[in-house]
Amino acid sequence: MRKMNLFTIVLFSSFLFMLISVTTVSSNAVETLRISGSDRYYTSSFVAQDQFKTSDYAIIASGEKFPDALVAGTLSIPMKAPVLIVQKNNIPETINEALHNLKVNSIYIVGGENSVSKSVEDKLMKEYSIIRIAGKDRYETSQKLKKFKENMFGISAGSGVTGQVPGHLYPEALCASVVMSPKNYFLTLTKFLDGSTNYAFGSGPRARHVHGNSYSGWFDGKDKYTVSAQCANHRASYIVDELHRDIITVYLVSGEKLPDALCASGYMAANDAVLMLTPKNNVDKYIYRFLKENKVNRVVIVGGQDSVSMIIDEKLDNYDIYR
């Protein structure tokens, strides 16, 4: 399908550009859009403001140390709040502008002071109510987030659905956070999977630390893209069977470069949508299969061409979900 028009949306508060490429499509073909900024912080800001007009809450995590930001998605979705990323010792101006434009009142910082410093917290406290959810490392922080979520939504300890993902598998953790987003679902990062969880996530031999355990859900595969597809199918079933709504959009994020992907959970909070990982230069077969089986013809790519190349746009532009 021929690309028909290309336009820019100007965010007047920053005087910078968010580039969204759009295709003209038939009812059978895939419509592709792309949202990206000049860096991960602009992308985070653009994603938040694209999906939320206002938000009482915002979740702040590190844009430099990924694990805390990855599990933050389990809080973002049930709270319907955007995830915004900052530097350890600095709040990028585009993030400040997003917080003001969204009229945020309360901020939840996910991660310790080695990820988001006390000086950044102090700056935010001048304008916002702040709660920090943090442990001594990524594993303890995920446990603290579990307890916080239990208290926030009135879930008795031990009564929810639990999930584990090895703390070194960042892409899988991103996908897992979307699966584990309902109010009574809790995701923790672990060094080794064990039998004390309902759902387990991982890919390849490094994730297979446990043998003989029977999980309610075992999201396993030869690689992160297989796990991504399994997570997407699970979320699709949740949207259709539990929420009784149609799947509107598939969001594609890089499976290789995570910075642009960190804020994508904010989209899940605002839409009946599914997130999938993609290689930089190729549309994985699982993405085609998901679009076809679920009759989804709208794809939003989050991130710049260094993360997800224009080859992906071009391949999807020519794909007919009914062929």
C-alpha positions as a printed NumPy array, in Angstrom:
array([[  0.   ,   0.   ,   0.   ],
       [  1.314,   3.419,  -0.949],
       [  2.026,   5.885,   1.87 ],
       [ -0.403,   8.743,   1.245],
       [  0.43 ,  11.487,   3.686],
       [  2.915,  12.448,   6.343],
       [  2.264,  15.153,   8.885],
       [  3.57 ,  16.506,  12.134],
       [  1.746,  17.358,  15.293],
       [  3.237,  20.229,  17.203],
       [  3.131,  20.145,  20.965],
       [  2.874,  23.867,  21.625],
       [  4.178,  23.588,  25.179],
       [  7.555,  22.325,  24.009],
       [  7.77 ,  23.845,  20.491],
       [  9.094,  20.493,  19.353],
       [  7.686,  17.916,  16.993],
       [  6.129,  14.544,  17.448],
       [  6.164,  12.714,  14.158],
       [  3.237,  10.476,  13.376],
       [  3.223,   8.747,  10.012],
       [ -0.165,   7.613,   8.787],
       [ -1.343,   5.389,   5.992],
       [ -4.617,   5.518,   4.097],
       [ -6.099,   2.028,   4.269],
       [ -8.984,  -0.11 ,   3.142],
       [-11.099,  -1.837,   5.79 ],
       [ -9.005,  -4.974,   5.363],
       [ -5.524,  -3.486,   5.492],
       [ -3.355,  -2.417,   8.383],
       [ -3.165,   1.247,   9.352],
       [  0.211,   2.117,  10.834],
       [  1.13 ,   5.107,  12.954],
       [  4.356,   6.   ,  14.692],
       [  4.898,   8.104,  17.8  ],
       [  8.434,   9.122,  18.645],
       [ 10.487,  11.965,  20.007],
       [ 14.07 ,  13.08 ,  19.675],
       [ 15.002,  10.905,  22.659],
       [ 13.399,   8.547,  25.171],
       [ 12.212,  11.417,  27.371],
       [ 10.398,  13.214,  24.571],
       [  8.862,   9.91 ,  23.507],
       [  7.683,   9.339,  27.07 ],
       [  6.201,  12.83 ,  27.224],
       [  4.49 ,  12.482,  23.828],
       [  2.999,   9.093,  24.677],
       [  1.54 ,  10.399,  27.941],
       [ -0.006,  13.479,  26.367],
       [ -1.261,  11.603,  23.346],
       [ -3.342,   9.258,  25.484],
       [ -4.326,  11.392,  28.482],
       [ -5.9  ,  14.838,  28.475],
       [ -5.547,  15.027,  32.257],
       [ -4.444,  12.613,  34.954],
       [ -4.504,  13.011,  38.723],
       [ -1.664,  10.528,  38.994],
       [  1.623,   9.891,  37.246],
       [  4.206,   7.184,  37.747],
       [  7.851,   8.214,  37.584],
       [ 10.649,   5.737,  36.94 ],
       [ 14.224,   5.788,  35.708],
       [ 14.9  ,   6.172,  32.022],
       [ 18.425,   4.873,  32.604],
       [ 17.918,   1.803,  34.803],
       [ 15.19 ,  -0.3  ,  33.258],
       [ 13.961,  -2.876,  35.815],
       [ 11.991,  -0.489,  38.029],
       [ 10.315,   1.104,  35.026],
       [  9.368,  -2.285,  33.6  ],
       [  7.364,  -3.424,  36.623],
       [  5.785,   0.034,  36.986],
       [  3.368,  -0.964,  34.226],
       [  1.521,  -3.244,  36.636],
       [  0.52 ,  -0.118,  38.56 ],
       [  0.037,   2.194,  35.581],
       [ -2.735,   0.189,  33.949],
       [ -5.166,  -0.314,  36.864],
       [ -4.584,   3.275,  38.016],
       [ -5.055,   4.562,  34.449],
       [ -1.969,   6.714,  34.865],
       [  0.933,   7.443,  32.511],
       [  4.496,   6.288,  33.082],
       [  7.03 ,   9.096,  32.688],
       [ 10.768,   8.567,  32.84 ],
       [ 13.481,  10.818,  34.242],
       [ 17.246,  10.88 ,  34.586],
       [ 18.755,   9.981,  37.923],
       [ 19.594,  13.569,  38.868],
       [ 17.457,  15.561,  36.479],
       [ 13.878,  15.997,  35.353],
       [ 13.945,  16.7  ,  31.607],
       [ 11.994,  19.812,  30.687],
       [  9.674,  17.84 ,  28.422],
       [  8.681,  15.676,  31.409],
       [  8.031,  18.776,  33.535],
       [  5.818,  20.13 ,  30.782],
       [  3.904,  16.864,  30.529],
       [  3.234,  16.844,  34.283],
       [  1.91 ,  20.403,  34.106],
       [ -0.151,  19.859,  30.969],
       [ -1.75 ,  16.735,  32.426],
       [ -2.551,  18.61 ,  35.66 ],
       [ -1.003,  15.869,  37.769],
       [ -1.5  ,  16.085,  41.537],
       [  0.176,  12.949,  42.878],
       [  3.306,  11.145,  41.74 ],
       [  4.446,   7.624,  42.526],
       [  8.185,   7.146,  42.136],
       [  9.039,   3.502,  41.476],
       [ 12.632,   2.728,  42.369],
       [ 15.289,   3.669,  44.893],
       [ 17.566,   6.676,  45.048],
       [ 20.154,   4.959,  42.859],
       [ 17.561,   5.104,  40.081],
       [ 15.723,   8.364,  40.86 ],
       [ 17.736,  10.526,  43.241],
       [ 16.56 ,  12.289,  46.376],
       [ 17.265,  15.619,  44.674],
       [ 14.752,  14.775,  41.925],
       [ 12.228,  13.721,  44.566],
       [ 12.774,  16.999,  46.432],
       [ 12.165,  19.014,  43.269],
       [  8.932,  17.157,  42.6  ],
       [  7.762,  17.584,  46.198],
       [  7.595,  21.332,  45.678],
       [  4.604,  20.867,  43.384],
       [  3.238,  17.354,  43.891],
       [  2.301,  14.838,  46.528],
       [  5.004,  12.158,  46.377],
       [  5.059,   8.492,  47.355],
       [  8.179,   6.45 ,  46.652],
       [  7.943,   2.68 ,  46.236],
       [ 11.438,   1.265,  46.591],
       [ 13.541,  -1.565,  47.906],
       [ 17.272,  -2.166,  48.139],
       [ 17.337,  -3.65 ,  44.608],
       [ 15.074,  -4.478,  41.651],
       [ 13.811,  -7.647,  43.336],
       [ 12.821,  -5.994,  46.587],
       [ 11.319,  -3.029,  44.742],
       [  9.011,  -5.387,  42.838],
       [  7.971,  -6.956,  46.158],
       [  7.295,  -3.509,  47.622],
       [  5.211,  -2.651,  44.561],
       [  3.197,  -5.835,  45.069],
       [  2.42 ,  -4.885,  48.675],
       [  1.587,  -1.317,  47.656],
       [ -0.806,  -2.535,  44.989],
       [ -2.467,  -4.919,  47.442],
       [ -3.053,  -2.057,  49.894],
       [ -4.202,   0.403,  47.227],
       [ -6.849,  -1.909,  45.819],
       [ -7.82 ,  -3.681,  49.031],
       [ -6.519,  -7.109,  48.019],
       [ -5.801,  -9.463,  50.895],
       [ -2.199, -10.662,  50.981],
       [ -1.911, -14.023,  49.274],
       [ -5.329, -13.855,  47.622],
       [ -4.256, -12.378,  44.298],
       [ -2.761, -13.895,  41.166],
       [  1.034, -13.855,  41.186],
       [  3.608, -13.869,  38.419],
       [  7.391, -14.16 ,  38.338],
       [  9.918, -13.139,  35.712],
       [ 13.724, -13.433,  35.98 ],
       [ 15.103,  -9.969,  36.719],
       [ 17.645, -10.112,  33.889],
       [ 15.038, -10.674,  31.17 ],
       [ 14.039,  -7.066,  30.531],
       [ 11.939,  -7.475,  27.347],
       [  9.985, -10.359,  28.846],
       [  9.387,  -8.313,  32.001],
       [  7.866,  -5.539,  29.889],
       [  5.421,  -7.98 ,  28.289],
       [  4.716,  -9.654,  31.623],
       [  3.8  ,  -6.317,  33.228],
       [  0.893,  -5.947,  30.803],
       [ -0.378,  -9.479,  31.491],
       [ -0.131,  -8.869,  35.238],
       [ -1.872,  -5.493,  35.148],
       [ -5.337,  -6.268,  36.612],
       [ -5.861,  -4.98 ,  40.139],
       [ -5.508,  -8.398,  41.766],
       [ -2.487,  -9.494,  39.679],
       [  1.039,  -9.023,  41.008],
       [  4.378,  -9.34 ,  39.206],
       [  7.707,  -9.774,  40.952],
       [ 11.229,  -9.971,  39.603],
       [ 13.179, -12.993,  40.79 ],
       [ 16.666, -14.393,  40.422],
       [ 15.252, -17.888,  39.928],
       [ 11.754, -19.022,  39.105],
       [ 10.158, -21.229,  41.736],
       [  6.914, -23.057,  42.316],
       [  5.278, -20.389,  44.494],
       [  3.684, -18.461,  41.649],
       [  0.669, -18.775,  39.367],
       [  2.322, -17.409,  36.227],
       [  5.931, -17.673,  35.111],
       [  7.595, -15.738,  32.301],
       [ 10.869, -16.329,  30.509],
       [ 12.595, -17.43 ,  27.345],
       [ 15.502, -19.674,  26.592],
       [ 17.489, -21.944,  28.913],
       [ 18.321, -19.184,  31.411],
       [ 14.644, -18.993,  32.384],
       [ 14.135, -22.717,  32.867],
       [ 15.335, -23.033,  36.436],
       [ 12.35 , -25.067,  37.597],
       [ 11.299, -28.484,  36.391],
       [  8.139, -30.333,  37.236],
       [  6.176, -27.315,  38.449],
       [  2.664, -26.839,  37.153],
       [  1.93 , -23.15 ,  36.602],
       [ -1.493, -21.769,  35.753],
       [  0.264, -19.893,  32.975],
       [  3.756, -20.655,  31.647],
       [  4.84 , -17.993,  29.184],
       [  7.89 , -19.673,  27.757],
       [  9.442, -19.813,  24.346],
       [ 12.612, -20.043,  22.351],
       [ 13.059, -16.262,  22.454],
       [ 11.538, -13.013,  23.69 ],
       [  9.347, -12.634,  20.6  ],
       [  7.669, -15.958,  21.271],
       [  7.006, -14.891,  24.861],
       [  5.72 , -11.55 ,  23.574],
       [  3.202, -13.342,  21.355],
       [  2.04 , -15.551,  24.22 ],
       [  1.539, -12.489,  26.432],
       [ -0.337, -10.695,  23.643],
       [ -2.687, -13.634,  23.2  ],
       [ -3.352, -13.74 ,  26.934],
       [ -4.12 , -10.019,  27.075],
       [ -6.377, -10.334,  24.031],
       [ -8.352, -13.071,  25.766],
       [ -8.651, -10.876,  28.867],
       [ -9.955,  -7.919,  26.858],
       [-12.507, -10.009,  24.976],
       [-13.598, -12.469,  27.673],
       [-13.321, -10.406,  30.855],
       [-13.824,  -6.82 ,  29.684],
       [-16.196,  -7.834,  26.857],
       [-14.617,  -5.39 ,  24.447],
       [-12.872,  -5.614,  21.117],
       [ -9.131,  -5.289,  20.697],
       [ -8.575,  -1.88 ,  19.155],
       [ -4.846,  -1.522,  18.663],
       [ -1.543,  -3.367,  18.705],
       [  1.394,  -1.334,  20.002],
       [  4.784,  -2.385,  18.677],
       [  7.937,  -1.626,  20.646],
       [ 11.544,  -2.595,  20.128],
       [ 12.63 ,  -5.919,  21.559],
       [ 16.254,  -4.769,  21.32 ],
       [ 16.283,  -1.169,  22.579],
       [ 14.036,  -0.65 ,  25.576],
       [ 14.151,   3.102,  26.301],
       [ 11.35 ,   3.992,  23.884],
       [  9.349,   1.005,  25.071],
       [  9.397,   1.927,  28.76 ],
       [  6.46 ,   4.301,  28.552],
       [  4.272,   2.054,  26.402],
       [  2.345,   0.702,  29.379],
       [  0.673,   4.111,  29.539],
       [ -1.014,   3.22 ,  26.283],
       [ -2.313,   0.01 ,  27.801],
       [ -3.8  ,   2.101,  30.605],
       [ -5.781,   4.227,  28.184],
       [ -6.791,   1.68 ,  25.548],
       [ -8.094,  -1.813,  25.01 ],
       [ -4.79 ,  -2.577,  23.403],
       [ -2.09 ,  -5.202,  23.146],
       [  1.681,  -4.715,  23.29 ],
       [  4.122,  -6.772,  21.241],
       [  7.887,  -6.763,  20.788],
       [  9.348,  -6.427,  17.314],
       [ 12.842,  -6.852,  15.861],
       [ 14.253,  -3.659,  14.377],
       [ 14.127,  -4.644,  10.705],
       [ 11.648,  -7.473,  10.414],
       [  7.999,  -8.154,  11.233],
       [  7.959, -11.316,  13.287],
       [  5.591, -14.041,  12.071],
       [  3.771, -13.928,  15.405],
       [  2.773, -10.306,  14.78 ],
       [  1.239, -11.166,  11.411],
       [ -0.555, -14.117,  12.972],
       [ -1.936, -12.032,  15.838],
       [ -3.251,  -9.318,  13.508],
       [ -4.91 , -11.888,  11.278],
       [ -6.448, -14.059,  14.001],
       [ -7.812, -11.075,  15.94 ],
       [ -8.758,  -8.943,  12.905],
       [ -6.81 ,  -5.963,  14.271],
       [ -5.901,  -3.487,  11.547],
       [ -4.416,  -0.637,  13.592],
       [ -0.773,  -0.704,  14.676],
       [  1.041,   2.047,  16.568],
       [  4.835,   1.912,  16.621],
       [  6.329,   3.542,  19.712],
       [  9.872,   4.789,  19.196],
       [ 12.187,   6.195,  16.584],
       [ 13.808,   4.545,  13.598],
       [ 16.913,   3.657,  15.601],
       [ 14.667,   1.342,  17.603],
       [ 12.118,   0.214,  14.999],
       [ 13.069,   0.915,  11.394],
       [ 10.752,   2.169,   8.654],
       [ 10.968,  -1.307,   7.149],
       [  8.363,  -2.33 ,   9.724],
       [  5.976,   0.428,   8.593],
       [  6.432,  -0.557,   4.96 ],
       [  5.856,  -4.258,   5.557],
       [  2.723,  -3.663,   7.609],
       [  1.368,  -1.103,   5.123],
       [  1.117,  -3.903,   2.578],
       [ -0.493,  -6.458,   4.86 ],
       [ -4.157,  -7.407,   4.468],
       [ -5.57 ,  -9.11 ,   7.563],
       [ -8.162, -10.989,   5.476],
       [ -5.905, -12.363,   2.77 ]])
